[in-house]
């Protein structure tokens, strides 16, 4: 995981300066550029998304082969930020409401 985290940080390093965040592990850029890097560099696919508020939604991108995941928060202005990443993603089936 440390190798993947280091690679991800280096891959998105140019975005860190534009993040304007006090946390060094939040990277922001145009959503299209982030998606392109997640898909082409890391082999990630979109696993799911949900609304966080009227102007934001969150997506989880997963590299099935490695189990690494990335959480991306998206804004209505087209900006997106990588806010978390990890490993050992597990996919579950539907939850039985009974």
C-alpha positions in Angstrom: 0.0 0.0 0.0 2.8 2.4 0.8 4.2 2.0 -2.7 0.7 2.7 -4.2 0.2 5.7 -2.0 3.6 7.1 -2.9 2.9 6.6 -6.6 -0.5 8.2 -6.3 1.0 11.2 -4.4 3.7 11.6 -7.1 1.2 11.2 -9.9 -1.1 13.9 -8.6 1.7 16.2 -7.1 1.1 19.0 -9.6 -2.5 19.2 -8.3 -1.5 19.6 -4.7 -0.5 23.2 -5.1 -3.9 24.1 -6.5 -5.8 22.2 -3.8 -5.7 25.1 -1.3 -6.1 22.6 1.5 -4.2 22.5 4.7 -4.0 18.7 4.3 -1.2 17.5 2.1 -3.1 14.4 1.0 -6.0 16.2 -0.7 -5.6 16.8 -4.4 -8.0 18.9 -6.5 -8.2 19.3 -10.3 -10.7 19.3 -13.1 -12.8 16.1 -12.7 -12.0 14.9 -16.3 -8.3 15.0 -15.6 -8.6 13.1 -12.3 -10.9 10.4 -14.0 -8.4 10.0 -16.9 -5.5 9.5 -14.5 -7.5 7.0 -12.3 -8.5 5.0 -15.4 -5.3 5.0 -17.4 -2.6 5.1 -14.7 -4.2 3.0 -12.1 -6.7 0.9 -14.0 -9.5 2.0 -11.7 -13.2 1.9 -12.5 -16.1 3.6 -10.9 -17.6 1.4 -8.2 -20.3 3.7 -6.9 -21.4 7.2 -6.1 -23.7 9.1 -3.8 -24.9 12.7 -3.1 -23.2 14.5 -0.3 -25.1 17.7 -0.6 -26.8 19.9 -3.2 -23.5 20.8 -4.9 -21.3 17.8 -4.2 -21.2 14.1 -4.8 -18.7 11.4 -3.8 -17.4 8.6 -5.9 -15.4 5.5 -5.1 -12.9 4.3 -7.8 -11.5 0.9 -7.4 -8.6 -1.0 -9.1 -10.0 -4.5 -8.9 -6.7 -6.2 -9.6 -4.9 -4.6 -6.6 -7.9 -3.9 -4.4 -6.8 -0.2 -4.0 -9.6 2.4 -3.8 -9.8 6.1 -4.1 -12.6 8.4 -2.8 -13.2 11.5 -5.0 -15.4 14.4 -4.0 -16.9 16.2 -7.0 -18.4 19.7 -7.2 -20.9 21.1 -9.6 -18.3 23.5 -11.0 -16.4 20.6 -12.5 -13.7 20.5 -9.9 -12.9 17.2 -8.0 -10.7 16.4 -5.1 -9.2 13.1 -4.0 -10.0 13.0 -0.3 -9.0 9.5 0.7 -7.4 6.3 -0.6 -6.8 2.9 0.7 -6.5 -0.8 0.0 -8.3 -4.1 0.3 -11.6 -3.0 -1.2 -14.3 -5.6 -0.8 -17.4 -5.7 -3.0 -20.7 -6.8 -1.3 -24.0 -7.8 -2.8 -27.3 -6.1 -2.0 -28.2 -5.9 1.7 -31.3 -7.8 2.7 -33.6 -5.3 4.4 -35.3 -8.1 6.5 
